Amino acid sequence: MLIKGYTDYDVTTKTGLGGTKICFDALTNNQIDFYPEYTGTGLLVILQPSQQIVNSVEGNKEKTYNYVKEEFDKRYQIKWLQPIGFNNAYALMMRQKQAAALNVKSITDLKNYLDKK
């Protein structure tokens, strides 16, 4: 939508292609030109670095992005564009009554509760 709205390029949208592996394979086989991907998925699913590298970039979105960007260029000659402003931070849902009874207000609270069991 952004390309259509802000450029004169002809755009064909393909939705429902499947997960990361299918999209990445389509990209590397010139079947699609680009697709949105989470930096963390690029890191862990496609690049599969050592635990030492994961530890070195963990918790720092700029370090993670720079590592992924450099490695994709080096390994696959694929350019990562700048992030587009959303992330897939994880959250859990729990019934309000149960959360109150267990005093769980965060994922950390839930972990601490489960660790006691």
Residue frames as a rotation matrix with the C-alpha (Angstrom) as fourth column:
MET 1
0.573 0.819 0.000 0.00
0.819 -0.573 0.000 0.00
0.000 0.000 -1.000 0.00
LEU 2
0.412 -0.493 -0.766 2.88
0.168 -0.785 0.596 2.35
-0.895 -0.374 -0.241 0.77
ILE 3
-0.672 -0.697 0.249 4.56
0.342 0.006 0.940 1.71
-0.657 0.717 0.235 -2.56
LYS 4
-0.241 0.682 0.690 1.30
0.953 0.030 0.302 2.12
0.186 0.730 -0.657 -4.46
GLY 5
0.682 0.642 -0.350 0.43
0.718 -0.679 0.153 5.25
-0.139 -0.356 -0.924 -2.51
TYR 6
0.609 -0.508 -0.608 3.79
-0.051 -0.791 0.610 7.01
-0.791 -0.340 -0.508 -2.71
THR 7
-0.567 -0.818 -0.094 5.33
-0.182 0.013 0.983 5.86
-0.803 0.575 -0.156 -6.02
ASP 8
0.160 0.565 -0.809 4.43
-0.952 -0.128 -0.278 5.23
-0.261 0.815 0.518 -9.63
TYR 9
-0.842 -0.533 -0.080 5.58
-0.538 0.820 0.195 1.60
-0.038 0.207 -0.978 -9.43
ASP 10
0.151 0.844 -0.514 3.19
-0.696 0.460 0.551 -1.13
0.702 0.274 0.658 -10.47
VAL 11
-0.683 -0.356 0.638 2.57
-0.728 0.407 -0.552 -3.37
-0.063 -0.841 -0.537 -7.46
THR 12
0.138 0.691 -0.710 1.08
-0.376 0.700 0.607 -6.82
0.916 0.183 0.357 -7.22
THR 13
-0.237 -0.146 0.961 0.33
-0.972 0.034 -0.234 -8.00
0.001 -0.989 -0.150 -3.71
LYS 14
-0.076 0.171 -0.982 0.53
-0.175 0.968 0.182 -11.69
0.982 0.186 -0.043 -2.89
THR 15
-0.108 0.100 0.989 -0.94
-0.985 -0.147 -0.092 -12.62
0.137 -0.984 0.114 0.46
GLY 16
0.701 0.464 0.542 -1.16
-0.611 0.783 0.119 -15.93
-0.369 -0.415 0.832 2.23
LEU 17
0.301 -0.666 -0.682 2.19
-0.716 0.315 -0.623 -17.18
0.630 0.676 -0.382 0.96
GLY 18
0.667 -0.096 -0.738 2.91
0.427 0.862 0.274 -19.04
0.610 -0.498 0.616 4.17
GLY 19
0.873 -0.316 -0.371 5.60
0.310 -0.227 0.923 -18.74
-0.376 -0.921 -0.100 6.78
THR 20
0.480 -0.776 -0.410 9.14
-0.539 -0.629 0.560 -17.49
-0.693 -0.048 -0.720 6.80
LYS 21
-0.342 -0.689 0.639 10.68
0.089 0.653 0.752 -20.46
-0.935 0.314 -0.163 4.98
ILE 22
0.200 0.506 0.839 8.27
0.896 0.253 -0.366 -20.22
-0.398 0.825 -0.402 2.06
CYS 23
0.971 0.193 -0.143 8.65
0.138 -0.936 -0.323 -16.46
-0.196 0.294 -0.936 1.73
PHE 24
0.291 -0.940 -0.176 12.43
-0.500 -0.306 0.810 -16.55
-0.815 -0.148 -0.560 2.10
ASP 25
-0.336 -0.379 0.862 12.73
0.454 0.737 0.501 -19.29
-0.825 0.560 -0.075 -0.52
ALA 26
0.559 0.606 0.566 10.48
0.803 -0.224 -0.552 -17.32
-0.207 0.763 -0.612 -2.87
LEU 27
0.870 -0.298 -0.393 12.66
-0.265 -0.955 0.138 -14.25
-0.416 -0.016 -0.909 -2.35
THR 28
-0.062 -0.992 0.108 15.93
-0.430 0.124 0.894 -16.09
-0.901 0.009 -0.434 -2.97
ASN 29
-0.429 -0.034 0.903 14.45
0.637 0.697 0.329 -17.76
-0.640 0.716 -0.277 -6.08
ASN 30
-0.968 -0.036 -0.248 13.27
-0.104 -0.842 0.529 -14.43
-0.228 0.538 0.812 -7.56
GLN 31
-0.505 0.859 0.088 9.60
0.766 0.399 0.504 -15.35
0.398 0.322 -0.859 -7.25
ILE 32
0.762 0.626 -0.167 8.87
0.640 -0.686 0.346 -12.30
0.102 -0.370 -0.923 -5.08
ASP 33
0.229 -0.678 0.699 10.76
0.226 -0.661 -0.715 -9.01
0.947 0.322 0.002 -4.74
PHE 34
-0.797 -0.489 0.354 10.40
-0.259 -0.253 -0.932 -8.48
0.546 -0.835 0.075 -1.00
TYR 35
0.256 0.868 -0.425 8.34
0.340 0.331 0.880 -9.32
0.905 -0.370 -0.210 2.04
PRO 36
0.270 -0.136 0.953 8.08
-0.772 -0.622 0.130 -8.05
0.575 -0.771 -0.273 5.62
GLU 37
0.303 -0.235 -0.924 9.99
0.416 0.905 -0.094 -10.07
0.858 -0.356 0.371 8.20
TYR 38
0.988 -0.014 0.153 10.71
-0.147 -0.374 0.916 -9.68
0.044 -0.927 -0.371 11.88
THR 39
0.251 -0.967 0.037 14.37
-0.808 -0.230 -0.543 -9.04
0.534 0.106 -0.839 12.63
GLY 40
-0.129 -0.269 0.955 14.33
-0.867 0.499 0.023 -11.68
-0.482 -0.824 -0.297 15.36
THR 41
0.745 0.432 0.508 12.93
-0.120 0.836 -0.535 -14.25
-0.656 0.338 0.675 12.94
GLY 42
0.814 -0.524 -0.250 15.63
-0.336 -0.075 -0.939 -13.41
0.474 0.848 -0.237 10.43
LEU 43
-0.051 -0.862 0.504 18.20
-0.969 -0.079 -0.233 -13.85
0.241 -0.501 -0.831 13.17
LEU 44
-0.257 -0.063 0.964 16.97
-0.721 0.676 -0.148 -17.05
-0.643 -0.734 -0.219 14.80
VAL 45
0.566 0.608 0.557 15.15
-0.108 0.725 -0.681 -18.89
-0.818 0.325 0.476 12.01
ILE 46
0.986 -0.160 -0.050 17.16
-0.041 0.059 -0.997 -18.04
0.162 0.985 0.051 8.91
LEU 47
0.321 -0.938 0.126 20.65
-0.700 -0.325 -0.635 -17.12
0.637 0.116 -0.762 10.14
GLN 48
0.931 0.137 -0.337 20.68
0.103 0.790 0.604 -19.51
0.349 -0.597 0.722 13.12
PRO 49
0.184 -0.925 0.331 23.76
-0.521 -0.378 -0.766 -17.97
0.834 -0.032 -0.551 14.78
SER 50
-0.437 -0.435 -0.787 25.67
0.456 0.647 -0.611 -19.39
0.775 -0.626 -0.085 17.71
GLN 51
0.523 0.620 -0.585 24.34
0.803 -0.127 0.583 -18.80
0.287 -0.774 -0.564 21.22
GLN 52
-0.275 -0.726 -0.631 27.28
0.820 -0.519 0.240 -16.46
-0.501 -0.451 0.738 21.80
ILE 53
-0.905 -0.008 0.424 26.12
0.296 -0.729 0.618 -14.19
0.305 0.685 0.662 18.97
VAL 54
0.090 0.995 0.037 22.52
0.513 -0.078 0.855 -14.32
0.854 -0.058 -0.518 20.16
ASN 55
0.369 -0.005 -0.930 23.69
0.920 -0.142 0.366 -13.32
-0.134 -0.990 -0.048 23.64
SER 56
-0.622 -0.744 -0.245 25.74
0.693 -0.668 0.272 -10.44
-0.366 0.000 0.931 22.23
VAL 57
-0.868 0.333 0.368 22.77
0.030 -0.705 0.708 -8.84
0.495 0.626 0.602 20.42
GLU 58
-0.225 0.837 -0.498 19.95
0.830 0.433 0.352 -9.90
0.511 -0.334 -0.792 22.76
GLY 59
0.253 0.477 -0.842 17.88
0.888 -0.460 0.006 -7.07
-0.385 -0.749 -0.540 24.18
ASN 60
-0.293 -0.378 -0.878 19.33
-0.027 -0.915 0.403 -4.45
-0.956 0.142 0.258 21.83
LYS 61
0.607 0.684 0.404 17.21
0.352 0.225 -0.909 -3.90
-0.713 0.694 -0.105 18.74
GLU 62
0.738 -0.375 -0.561 19.87
-0.643 -0.641 -0.419 -1.84
-0.202 0.670 -0.714 16.94
LYS 63
-0.369 -0.893 0.259 22.59
-0.773 0.449 0.448 -4.46
-0.516 -0.035 -0.856 17.47
THR 64
-0.142 0.408 0.902 20.18
0.226 0.900 -0.372 -7.17
-0.964 0.151 -0.220 16.35
TYR 65
0.852 0.512 -0.110 19.12
0.052 -0.292 -0.955 -5.23
-0.521 0.808 -0.276 13.24
ASN 66
0.420 -0.764 -0.490 22.72
-0.885 -0.463 -0.036 -4.39
-0.199 0.449 -0.871 12.30
TYR 67
-0.496 -0.589 0.639 23.87
-0.456 0.802 0.385 -7.99
-0.739 -0.100 -0.666 12.72
VAL 68
0.152 0.656 0.740 20.95
0.422 0.634 -0.648 -9.34
-0.894 0.411 -0.180 10.65
LYS 69
0.874 0.178 -0.452 21.40
-0.253 -0.627 -0.737 -6.66
-0.415 0.758 -0.503 7.99
GLU 70
0.063 -0.953 -0.296 25.14
-0.955 -0.144 0.258 -7.38
-0.288 0.267 -0.920 7.62
GLU 71
-0.539 -0.289 0.791 24.77
-0.238 0.953 0.187 -11.16
-0.808 -0.087 -0.582 7.64
PHE 72
0.455 0.761 0.462 21.95
0.337 0.333 -0.881 -11.22
-0.824 0.557 -0.105 5.08
ASP 73
0.765 -0.261 -0.588 24.02
-0.603 -0.612 -0.512 -9.03
-0.226 0.747 -0.625 2.79
LYS 74
-0.245 -0.965 0.089 27.11
-0.905 0.260 0.336 -11.21
-0.348 0.002 -0.938 3.27
ARG 75
-0.573 -0.005 0.820 25.41
-0.083 0.995 -0.052 -14.62
-0.816 -0.097 -0.570 3.00
TYR 76
-0.056 0.745 0.664 22.55
0.748 0.472 -0.466 -14.00
-0.661 0.471 -0.584 0.60
GLN 77
-0.935 -0.275 0.225 23.16
0.355 -0.749 0.559 -10.59
0.015 0.603 0.798 -1.03
ILE 78
0.077 0.992 0.095 19.79
0.798 -0.119 0.590 -9.55
0.597 0.030 -0.802 0.40
LYS 79
-0.788 -0.329 0.520 19.30
0.061 -0.883 -0.466 -6.02
0.613 -0.335 0.716 1.69
TRP 80
-0.170 0.705 -0.689 17.33
0.985 0.131 -0.109 -5.43
0.013 -0.697 -0.717 4.88
LEU 81
-0.130 0.219 0.967 15.45
0.256 -0.935 0.247 -2.15
0.958 0.280 0.066 4.79
GLN 82
-0.852 -0.142 0.504 14.86
-0.384 -0.484 -0.786 0.00
0.356 -0.863 0.358 7.86
PRO 83
-0.773 0.605 -0.191 12.25
0.603 0.607 -0.518 -1.33
-0.197 -0.515 -0.834 10.31
ILE 84
-0.586 0.623 0.518 8.71
0.256 -0.464 0.848 -0.23
0.768 0.630 0.113 9.53
GLY 85
-0.626 0.206 0.752 7.60
-0.581 -0.766 -0.275 0.55
0.519 -0.609 0.600 13.05
PHE 86
0.575 0.754 0.318 5.96
-0.766 0.360 0.532 -2.48
0.287 -0.549 0.785 14.63
ASN 87
-0.656 -0.753 -0.053 7.17
-0.684 0.623 -0.380 -5.45
0.319 -0.212 -0.924 16.59
ASN 88
0.227 0.730 -0.645 5.79
-0.256 0.684 0.683 -8.74
0.940 0.010 0.342 17.72
ALA 89
-0.715 -0.397 0.575 6.36
-0.626 -0.001 -0.780 -8.40
0.310 -0.918 -0.248 21.43
TYR 90
-0.484 0.508 -0.712 4.71
0.281 0.861 0.424 -11.33
0.829 0.005 -0.560 23.11
ALA 91
-0.550 0.416 0.724 1.95
-0.821 -0.427 -0.378 -11.10
0.152 -0.803 0.577 25.67
LEU 92
-0.865 0.348 -0.361 -0.23
0.371 0.928 0.005 -13.60
0.337 -0.130 -0.933 27.45
MET 93
-0.257 0.849 0.461 -3.89
-0.649 -0.505 0.569 -13.42
0.716 -0.153 0.681 28.35
MET 94
-0.859 0.086 -0.504 -5.44
0.403 0.720 -0.565 -14.70
0.315 -0.689 -0.653 31.54
ARG 95
0.198 0.978 0.065 -8.90
0.600 -0.174 0.781 -14.38
0.775 -0.116 -0.621 32.99
GLN 96
-0.076 -0.208 0.975 -9.05
-0.375 -0.900 -0.221 -11.34
0.924 -0.382 -0.009 35.24
LYS 97
0.758 0.464 0.459 -10.41
-0.591 0.191 0.784 -13.28
0.276 -0.865 0.419 38.20
GLN 98
0.843 -0.495 -0.210 -7.68
0.517 0.854 0.060 -15.92
0.150 -0.159 0.976 37.99
ALA 99
0.003 -0.875 0.484 -4.93
0.451 -0.430 -0.782 -13.30
0.893 0.220 0.394 37.54
ALA 100
0.162 0.129 0.978 -6.17
-0.654 -0.728 0.205 -11.44
0.738 -0.673 -0.033 40.63
ALA 101
0.953 0.260 0.158 -6.34
-0.292 0.632 0.718 -14.64
0.086 -0.730 0.677 42.67
LEU 102
0.645 -0.763 -0.033 -2.77
0.760 0.646 -0.078 -15.56
0.080 0.025 0.996 41.72
ASN 103
0.632 -0.360 -0.686 -1.49
0.034 -0.872 0.489 -11.95
-0.775 -0.332 -0.538 41.88
VAL 104
-0.254 -0.667 0.700 -0.24
0.798 0.264 0.541 -12.20
-0.546 0.697 0.465 38.29
LYS 105
0.632 0.415 -0.654 0.11
0.058 -0.867 -0.494 -8.85
-0.772 0.275 -0.572 36.50
SER 106
0.306 -0.617 -0.725 3.03
-0.933 -0.346 -0.099 -9.64
-0.190 0.707 -0.681 34.20
ILE 107
0.648 -0.175 -0.742 4.78
-0.276 0.853 -0.443 -12.53
0.710 0.491 0.504 32.49
THR 108
-0.484 -0.869 0.098 7.45
-0.342 0.085 -0.936 -12.29
0.805 -0.487 -0.339 35.20
ASP 109
-0.294 0.472 0.831 4.78
-0.943 -0.003 -0.332 -12.67
-0.154 -0.882 0.446 37.88
LEU 110
0.762 0.605 -0.233 3.47
-0.643 0.751 -0.151 -15.76
0.084 0.264 0.961 36.10
LYS 111
0.216 -0.781 -0.586 6.96
-0.168 0.562 -0.810 -17.23
0.962 0.274 -0.010 35.83
ASN 112
-0.666 -0.479 0.572 7.59
-0.598 -0.114 -0.793 -16.59
0.445 -0.870 -0.211 39.52
TYR 113
0.164 0.816 0.555 4.25
-0.953 0.276 -0.125 -18.22
-0.255 -0.508 0.822 40.41
LEU 114
0.833 0.162 -0.529 5.06
-0.392 0.847 -0.360 -21.28
0.389 0.507 0.769 38.28
ASP 115
-0.142 -0.972 -0.189 8.57
-0.322 0.225 -0.919 -21.55
0.936 -0.070 -0.345 39.68
LYS 116
-0.460 0.031 0.888 7.07
-0.887 -0.056 -0.458 -21.89
0.035 -0.998 0.053 43.16
LYS 117
0.588 0.803 0.094 4.99
-0.796 0.595 -0.107 -24.88
-0.142 -0.012 0.990 42.07
